[in-house]
Amino acid sequence: LRRVNVQYSVVDGMMLSGYAPEVGDIFGQRRMGTLAPGLGFAFGSVKRDFIDEAYDRGWLITNDNMTTPAMISSAKNLSIRANLEPIPGLKIDLNANRVDTKSTDVYYMQNGMP
């Protein structure tokens, strides 16, 4: 075994159409009784719970014209590379990749969430 390289990455994202409060200056926070959208969100927490909280606090525009869902996505990537030379002159390169992606759409409406 001459060399092994392992890389792992996680990329999470959220698109939230209809977010009503203005985004503030420091960490993206604006005071609306509490910090909006919250420090967890500002530091990268991307969870379904945030959509429920934003809806409950009245931060989302809810009318008949708002038909774009909130979208949550996650991508996990694992890459492994190994270089082997079991005997002099015989070189073997091994590569393995795994990609796991998930996407969730959340529709919210005026009379409640489905």
C-alpha positions as CSV (number, residue, x, y, z in Angstrom):
1,L,0.0,0.0,0.0
2,R,1.6,3.2,-1.2
3,R,-1.0,5.9,-0.6
4,V,-4.7,6.2,0.5
5,N,-6.8,9.3,0.1
6,V,-10.3,9.6,1.7
7,Q,-12.5,12.7,1.2
8,Y,-16.0,13.2,2.6
9,S,-18.2,16.2,2.2
10,V,-21.7,17.2,3.2
11,V,-23.6,20.1,1.5
12,D,-27.0,21.1,2.8
13,G,-29.2,23.8,1.4
14,M,-32.6,25.4,1.8
15,M,-34.6,27.6,-0.5
16,L,-37.4,29.3,1.3
17,S,-39.6,31.4,-1.0
18,G,-42.0,33.8,0.8
19,Y,-39.7,34.6,3.8
20,A,-41.2,37.9,4.9
21,P,-38.7,39.5,7.5
22,E,-35.8,41.5,6.2
23,V,-32.5,39.9,6.7
24,G,-30.4,41.9,9.2
25,D,-26.8,42.9,9.1
26,I,-25.1,40.8,11.9
27,F,-25.3,37.1,11.1
28,G,-28.3,37.9,9.0
29,Q,-30.5,38.6,12.1
30,R,-33.3,41.1,12.4
31,R,-35.2,41.6,15.6
32,M,-38.9,40.7,15.4
33,G,-39.5,39.9,19.1
34,T,-36.8,37.2,18.7
35,L,-33.9,36.9,16.3
36,A,-35.2,36.2,12.8
37,P,-34.3,33.8,11.2
38,G,-32.3,32.6,14.2
39,L,-28.7,31.9,14.9
40,G,-29.0,28.2,14.1
41,F,-30.1,29.1,10.6
42,A,-27.4,31.7,10.3
43,F,-24.7,29.1,11.2
44,G,-26.0,26.5,8.7
45,S,-28.7,24.5,10.4
46,V,-30.9,23.3,7.6
47,K,-33.9,21.4,9.0
48,R,-37.5,20.9,8.3
49,D,-38.2,22.3,11.8
50,F,-37.2,25.7,10.6
51,I,-39.9,25.8,8.0
52,D,-42.5,24.9,10.7
53,E,-41.1,27.5,13.1
54,A,-41.1,30.2,10.4
55,Y,-44.7,29.3,9.5
56,D,-45.8,29.3,13.2
57,R,-44.2,32.7,13.8
58,G,-45.8,34.3,10.7
59,W,-42.5,34.8,8.9
60,L,-43.8,33.2,5.7
61,I,-46.1,34.9,3.1
62,T,-49.2,32.8,2.9
63,N,-51.6,33.6,0.1
64,D,-53.1,32.1,-3.0
65,N,-50.3,33.4,-5.2
66,M,-47.5,31.7,-3.2
67,T,-47.2,28.3,-4.8
68,T,-43.4,27.8,-4.7
69,P,-42.5,25.1,-2.1
70,A,-39.8,25.4,0.4
71,M,-37.0,23.1,-0.7
72,I,-34.4,21.3,1.5
73,S,-31.5,19.5,-0.1
74,S,-28.6,17.4,1.1
75,A,-25.7,15.9,-0.7
76,K,-23.1,13.6,0.9
77,N,-20.0,12.6,-1.1
78,L,-17.4,10.0,-0.2
79,S,-14.4,9.4,-2.4
80,I,-11.7,6.8,-1.7
81,R,-8.5,6.4,-3.7
82,A,-5.7,3.9,-3.0
83,N,-2.5,3.2,-4.8
84,L,-1.0,-0.3,-4.4
85,E,2.2,-1.8,-5.6
86,P,2.1,-5.4,-4.4
87,I,5.3,-6.3,-6.3
88,P,7.8,-3.9,-8.0
89,G,6.5,-2.9,-11.4
90,L,2.8,-3.8,-10.8
91,K,0.9,-0.7,-9.8
92,I,-2.9,-0.9,-9.0
93,D,-5.1,2.2,-8.6
94,L,-8.4,1.7,-6.7
95,N,-11.1,4.3,-6.8
96,A,-14.5,4.3,-5.0
97,N,-17.1,7.0,-5.0
98,R,-20.5,7.2,-3.3
99,V,-22.9,10.1,-3.7
100,D,-26.1,10.3,-1.6
101,T,-28.5,13.1,-2.5
102,K,-31.9,13.9,-0.9
103,S,-34.4,16.6,-1.7
104,T,-37.6,17.5,0.1
105,D,-40.3,19.9,-1.0
106,V,-42.6,21.4,1.6
107,Y,-45.8,23.2,0.5
108,Y,-47.4,25.6,3.0
109,M,-50.7,27.3,2.5
110,Q,-52.9,29.9,4.2
111,N,-55.1,27.5,6.1
112,G,-52.4,25.3,7.4
113,M,-49.6,23.0,6.2
114,P,-50.6,19.7,4.5
